[in-house]
């Protein structure tokens, strides 16, 4: 199967094999398919909550989601969120328009979901699930 796109009320929607996702001016929501008997959708929403470089805060403006082929970019001014969509996944990256200077670059994300975070001895990445249905692995 492929990836399907639509635009509704200023948001870009994507449907993959086992997920759908929306990209708006200030957030990306990933909605995993939890089975046809799931009571409703359980989105995992990511928002850029702050950016620091070299110990100093950088401005984060309200973005605008733009699609080019299978890449969606939300530009916040000092930083851009870049999402590569594929039939089985969405990959998130960040790009600084100019070098943030010396020191560490820190991007703080606010993650909102009703899914339960599950500790995995084998995996270091968080796993979110609902009623033992594996839903989202964040890497």
C-alpha positions in Angstrom: 0.0 0.0 0.0 1.1 3.6 -0.4 0.7 6.8 1.5 -2.3 9.0 0.9 -2.5 12.8 1.5 -5.4 15.2 2.0 -5.7 18.8 3.3 -8.5 19.7 5.6 -9.0 23.1 7.4 -5.3 24.0 6.9 -4.0 20.7 8.3 -2.2 18.1 6.1 -3.5 14.6 6.7 -1.6 11.4 5.9 -2.8 7.8 5.9 -0.3 4.9 5.9 -0.7 1.2 6.2 -1.6 1.2 9.9 -1.7 4.8 11.0 -3.0 8.2 10.1 -1.4 11.5 11.0 -2.2 15.2 10.9 0.3 18.1 10.6 -0.8 21.6 11.6 0.8 24.9 12.4 1.8 23.9 15.9 1.7 20.1 16.2 1.9 16.6 14.7 -0.6 14.0 15.8 0.1 10.3 15.0 -2.9 8.1 15.3 -2.1 4.3 15.3 -4.6 1.7 14.0 -5.3 -0.3 17.1 -7.7 -2.8 15.5 -11.3 -2.5 14.2 -12.6 -3.2 17.7 -10.8 -0.3 19.3 -13.4 2.0 20.9 -11.9 5.2 19.3 -8.7 6.8 18.2 -5.8 7.4 20.6 -3.6 10.1 19.1 0.0 10.7 20.1 0.6 14.5 19.7 4.0 16.1 19.5 4.6 19.9 19.9 7.9 21.8 20.0 7.9 23.2 23.5 11.3 25.0 23.3 14.7 25.2 21.7 18.0 26.0 23.3 21.4 26.3 21.8 24.6 27.0 23.7 22.5 27.5 26.8 20.4 30.2 25.3 16.7 30.0 24.3 15.8 30.4 20.6 12.5 31.8 19.5 9.9 29.3 18.4 7.2 30.8 16.3 3.9 29.4 15.2 4.7 27.3 12.1 3.0 26.4 8.9 2.8 22.9 7.6 4.0 22.5 4.0 4.1 19.3 2.0 6.6 18.5 -0.8 6.2 14.9 -2.1 6.4 12.6 1.0 8.1 15.2 3.2 6.1 17.6 5.5 7.9 20.6 7.1 6.6 22.8 9.9 8.8 25.9 10.0 9.0 27.6 13.4 11.5 30.2 12.4 14.7 29.2 14.3 14.0 25.5 13.7 12.0 23.4 11.3 10.4 20.0 12.0 10.8 17.7 9.1 8.6 14.6 8.7 9.3 11.9 6.2 6.2 9.7 5.7 6.3 6.1 4.4 3.6 3.4 4.3 4.7 1.9 7.7 6.2 4.9 9.6 6.7 8.6 10.1 10.2 9.8 10.8 10.8 13.1 12.6 13.9 15.2 12.2 14.9 18.8 13.0 16.8 21.4 10.9 18.3 24.7 12.1 18.2 27.3 9.4 21.6 28.5 10.6 24.2 27.1 13.0 23.0 27.4 16.6 26.6 28.1 17.6 28.7 26.3 20.2 27.4 23.9 22.8 24.5 21.5 22.8 21.3 22.0 20.8 18.2 21.0 22.8 14.8 20.6 21.3 12.1 20.1 24.0 8.9 18.3 22.8 5.6 18.1 24.6 4.0 14.7 24.1 0.3 14.2 24.8 -1.5 10.9 24.7 -3.9 8.6 26.5 -1.8 5.6 25.6 0.2 4.0 28.4 4.0 4.2 28.3 5.4 0.7 28.8 8.9 0.0 30.1 10.8 -2.5 27.9 13.9 -4.2 29.2 15.1 -4.9 25.7 14.3 -1.5 24.1 15.5 1.9 25.2 12.9 3.7 23.1 9.5 4.4 24.8 6.7 2.1 23.7 3.1 3.3 24.0 0.2 0.8 24.0 -3.5 0.5 24.8 -4.9 -2.7 26.3 -1.8 -4.6 25.4 -2.0 -3.6 21.7 1.3 -2.2 20.7 0.7 1.2 19.2 3.7 3.5 18.9 7.5 3.2 19.4 9.3 6.5 19.7 13.0 6.4 18.6 
